Amino acid sequence: MLEPKCMPGAKKPQGLYYSSQGYILPCCWLDTTKMTDVKNHGLLDENLKLSNNNKIEDILKSKQWTNFLDILKNKPECAPTKCKEMCGK
C-alpha cells in the first residue's frame, strides 16, 4: 500500500520537482532513480517539458499525469520502485 506524498491532500506533502532536463516530476526522489521508471509512465514525454507548455497545470492535467496518479492511488503495485520505497506503508 502507498501513501503518496505527491497527491493532493497528503498528510506529509512532498512538493513538485523541476528537473534539470526541463520536466515537472511528482517529487525529487524520482529524479534520483533510474529514469526508465519515470519514462515508462510517460512523465518524460517531450510534450510535457515545461518549455513546451504555457502553464504547469497543463502538464498536471495531461493524460500521462492523470494515469500516473491513478496508478499511485488504485494500482500501487505498478508504481515506480522509488515510490514504493519512499511512500510505502
C-alpha positions as CSV (number, residue, x, y, z in Angstrom):
1,M,0.0,0.0,0.0
2,L,1.2,3.5,-0.8
3,E,0.6,6.8,0.9
4,P,1.8,9.1,-1.9
5,K,3.2,12.4,-0.6
6,C,2.7,13.9,-4.1
7,M,-1.1,13.5,-4.0
8,P,-3.3,16.4,-3.2
9,G,-4.3,16.3,0.5
10,A,-1.3,14.2,1.6
11,K,-0.6,14.2,5.3
12,K,3.1,14.9,4.7
13,P,3.2,16.5,1.3
14,Q,6.3,16.4,-0.9
15,G,6.4,19.3,-3.4
16,L,6.6,19.0,-7.2
17,Y,10.1,19.0,-8.6
18,Y,11.6,20.7,-11.6
19,S,14.3,18.5,-13.1
20,S,17.4,19.7,-14.8
21,Q,16.1,18.1,-18.0
22,G,13.1,20.6,-18.0
23,Y,10.3,18.3,-16.7
24,I,8.0,18.7,-13.7
25,L,8.1,15.5,-11.6
26,P,5.9,14.4,-8.7
27,C,8.9,14.7,-6.3
28,C,12.7,15.0,-6.3
29,W,13.0,11.3,-5.3
30,L,12.0,10.3,-8.9
31,D,14.9,12.2,-10.3
32,T,17.4,10.2,-8.3
33,T,16.2,6.8,-9.6
34,K,16.6,5.0,-12.9
35,M,14.7,7.4,-15.2
36,T,13.3,4.4,-17.0
37,D,10.7,4.1,-14.3
38,V,9.6,7.7,-14.9
39,K,9.9,7.3,-18.7
40,N,7.8,4.2,-18.7
41,H,4.9,6.2,-17.1
42,G,5.2,8.9,-19.8
43,L,6.3,11.7,-17.5
44,L,9.3,12.4,-19.7
45,D,7.4,12.7,-23.0
46,E,8.6,15.6,-25.0
47,N,5.2,17.4,-24.9
48,L,5.4,17.5,-21.1
49,K,8.6,19.6,-21.0
50,L,7.8,22.9,-19.2
51,S,9.2,24.8,-22.2
52,N,6.5,23.2,-24.4
53,N,3.6,24.3,-22.2
54,N,2.1,27.6,-21.1
55,K,1.2,26.5,-17.6
56,I,2.2,23.8,-15.1
57,E,-1.5,23.0,-14.8
58,D,-1.5,21.9,-18.5
59,I,1.2,19.3,-17.6
60,L,-0.5,18.2,-14.4
61,K,-3.8,17.7,-16.2
62,S,-2.2,15.7,-19.0
63,K,-3.2,12.1,-19.8
64,Q,0.2,10.9,-18.6
65,W,0.0,12.6,-15.2
66,T,-3.6,11.6,-14.7
67,N,-2.7,7.9,-15.4
68,F,0.3,8.2,-13.1
69,L,-1.7,9.5,-10.2
70,D,-4.4,6.8,-10.8
71,I,-1.7,4.2,-10.6
72,L,-0.4,5.5,-7.3
73,K,-3.9,5.6,-5.9
74,N,-5.5,2.5,-7.4
75,K,-2.7,0.2,-8.6
76,P,0.2,0.8,-6.3
77,E,1.9,-2.5,-7.4
78,C,2.5,-0.8,-10.8
79,A,4.1,2.3,-9.3
80,P,7.8,3.1,-9.7
81,T,10.1,1.3,-7.2
82,K,11.2,4.6,-5.6
83,C,7.5,5.5,-4.9
84,K,7.2,2.2,-3.1
85,E,10.4,2.8,-1.1
86,M,9.6,6.4,-0.1
87,C,5.8,6.3,0.2
88,G,5.1,2.7,1.1
89,K,3.4,1.8,4.3
